[in-house]
């Protein structure tokens, strides 16, 4: 007797980033990992949810270059990260 095949699909975090609170919790969790590449990719996830074209327009950066910089393989400059965060309405917060 053969078992039925399990149908899977790629997991996409952007399906769950449906509120400001969900986005903040996601980015907080990513920041705890202390992994710059993961943070860049997470900002890319949020930018895709909010609209990469709009983020590109607000940052003055090219859409394709943002996709590349905000990928797991990307290595954006800190200035780019700040521009993207500003365009997304996000702020860095330091606490001790």
Secondary structure, DSSP 8 states (H G I E B T S, - for coil): ------------GGGG--SHHHHHHHHHHHHHTT-HHHHHHHHHHHHHHH-HHHHHHHHT--HHHHHHHTSTT----HHHHHHHHHHTT-------
